[in-house]
Amino acid sequence: MSDSTNDPLVIFTPSGKRGHVPAGTPVLSAARQLGVDLDSVCGGRGICSKCQVTPAYGEFPKHGIHVAEGALSEWNAVEARYDRIRGLKEGRRLGCQAQILGDVVIDVPPESQVHRQVVRKAADTRAVHMDPATRLFYVEVKEPDLTDPSGDFQRLKDALRDQWQIEGVSASLPILGRLQKVLRKGNWAITVALHRGHGDRESRLLDLWPGFHEEAIWGLAIDLGSTTIAAHLVDLRDGTVKASAGAMNPQIRFGEDLMSRVSYSMMNPGGDQEMCRAVRKTISGLAADLARDGGIEGRDILEAVIVCNPVMHHLLLGIDPVELGQAPFSPATSESVSVGMPELDIDSVNPEGRVYILPIIAGHVGADSAAVALAEEPGKSDDLVLIVDVGTNAELLLGDRDQVLACSSPTGPALEGAQISAGQRAAPGAIERVEIDPLTKEPRFRVIGVELWSDEPGFAEAVKATGITGICGSGIIEVVAEMRVAGIVDRHGLIGSAEQTGTARCIPHGRTHSYLLHDDSEGGGPRILVTQGDIRAIQLAKSALYAGAQLLMDEKGVDHVDRVVLAGAFGAHISPKHAMILGMFPDVPLDRVRSAGNAAGTGARIALCSVAARAEIEAEVRDIIRVETAIAPNFQDYFVGANGIPHLSAPFANLAQIVTLPETNFNASAGAENRRRRRGQ
């Protein structure tokens, strides 16, 4: 890898790894030099297609670069031949053939990654009161005769009125085109799928079958996150989840965080539509995957509920998100949205299917938070509960029976393993759990896909299949917290030297120090360090989270919360103890912290199965008090105080009962040493 800043800068997503490489370097070679997870089995001959990548062009304000059309070399004969014989998806290049000629942002899609992303948003078990918007109805329709000139559709509506007390039914032209054949095939008995939302004046006829049809009809509950998309195939008869699937949000290549995507839209004409097409295509693909995994036909999927943050909401609907990037952060609409599947280009399901999107709470607090509120019901809580849903953007709810408040806070992607020197998304081989002996300072860890700890017999053999590839979000949180407990990091977040900490694992790294977590360089594997920059990235993320919670507490007029609920993949896989050590949320007794799993996905499933729940959350959202962190005068003060681990001034008395944190200050020692040197001592 070149050190010259005159060489082209290449930035890989979703890993966030970057570096300068000499012009003419193949993308695959750059990926290997930077430790990017890009597959290849043919030795760069352009045969296997495993190294496919997608370059992104335009302005990237966050990265401070412009990606010109000529940033990669032109297609060569190898790529042209591969595309002619096997086909390349639109916008794709072969990493072994495309050469880097200028600054460029390159996305490595999931299928090109050796260690595929583990989307940790499984469906939670939850009893749901079934009251779906889409239901099946069996009716017997009067046969036509010469004395009754009415049409088949009119007589079907009469039968629904008389037998089910359903008034006001509409049908599309394709449904009307099928009706007569289906009625006659069923000998005038027919089963219809009707959709009627809680605010609809009429029911829509979505599908029909001859005779009595008792097979399941299906819906999708989709949690559209800025980093990952999780979808669940749900039986609309009883609410059970048949299959689940997940994918990386393809918009990552346009920016890892929300404001980067807003900036991309502002700086690149048509950028919003480019991101819109990308995410719609991925959702449609997920729907097809779920149908295949569930053993059903795509046309049996008749409905979907989608929850997402406001920027994702606008980019899904094809609305430019530019107004969400500047005060007063006004969305185009904050009400729920109901549209047809074809309007969102979800073409792998029933073309008559419907999509419902929950309402937005505020400009930066979205339908996903509304879904969390639906699942966790803070407005029905007898005690004061803080609900924390952390992704690339943190969204917080604080409430009880008297009042519910909400805000968002810009944590960034560090808590998910991005922007970390050895960071990666959750995938087999990623370090996810860490413990450090306070006396010896020696670490032990676990990786995704292996149950054994690194110091247990059989670990080396077990890990051969995946390797040890990096460190994911849960791992970086645990290792930083463990370093604090072991006295390797002081309360200001500074890593000490080997002399200060008593371990040779603390090694010089420029003007700072790093902690050596794992070293397999002799065996050709990675050298995984926790750098001072990594600590700083975690400090910035957790400080934004804590400051947001403090602003909600101020608005509520309280100085403590009674319990904390951790939602999403963050809650399901982060150790509450380590999160408390870092000071990610206000101090509470550890037994008053629990994980709610994928609460947003659960809320989406509840809304999918119950029109009453949709009406309930729409009413509740109107009453939630919004707190805008971006313009709050106290945010910066709270943010700075929360830079300490766990905090510079808050006592964290509950934490002190379970963990004793060393009172180290490595900066003071360094300052004293520098003063001695200046005096010539």
Secondary structure, DSSP 4 states (H G I P E B T S, - for coil): ----TTSPEEEEETT--EEE--TTEEHHHHHHHHT-----SSSSSSSS-TTEEEEE-EEETTTTEEE-GGGBPPP-HHHHHHHHHT---TT-EETTT-EE-S-EEEE--GGG-SS------PPPP-----B-SEEEEEEEPPPPBTTB---HHHHHHHHHHHHH----EEE-HHHHHHHHHHHHHTTTEEEEEEE--TT-SSEEEEEEEES---S--EEEEEEE-SSEEEEEEEETTT--EEEEEEEE-GGGGG-SSHHHHHHHHHHSTTHHHHHHHHHHHHHHHHHHHHHHHHT--GGGEEEEEEEE-HHHHHHHHT--GGGGGSTT---S--S-EEEEGGGGT-TTS-TT-EEEEPPP-BTTB-HHHHHHHHHH-GGG-SS-EEEEEESSSEEEEEE-SS-EEEEEE---SGGGTTTSTTB--S-TTEEEEEEE-TTT--EEEEETT--S-TTSTTHHHHGGGT---EE-HHHHHHHHHHHHHTTSB-TTSPBP-HHHHT-TTEEEETTEEEEEEEE-GGGT--EEEE-HHHHHHHHHHHHHHHHHHHHHHHHHT-S--SEEEEEHHHHHHS-HHHHHHHT-S----GGGEEEEESHHHHHHHHHHHBHHHHHHHHHHHHHPEE--GGG-TTHHHHHHHTTSSS-SS---HHHHTT-PPP---HHHHHHHHHHHHHTT-
